[in-house]
């Protein structure tokens, strides 16, 4: 089960169905990033659990909106703390959820 259908995601961020393909790709990539974020953040994450996926729509929509609306590096002061927290969390996940395999 995908986090959310692209058509529904586009409605949440007020994108038209006939938006440029580049925007479709951005939404798709954002949904993939969000799902990976949840996999790393939630110990019992289960994409087949309908109840879990339903409740995760709330943070999915919030994160999708934030990622889409703030896709440039021109971040205003009101979103700086929130953005730093998301970046710091993602960096920690990258460090601890994807250990480097030592080859001997």
ABEGO torsion letter per residue (X at the ends): XBABBAAAAAAAAGBBAABBAAAAAAAAAAAAAAAAAAAAABAABBAABAAAAAAAAAAAAAAAAAAAAAABABBBAAAAAAAAAAAAAAAAAAAAABBBBBBX
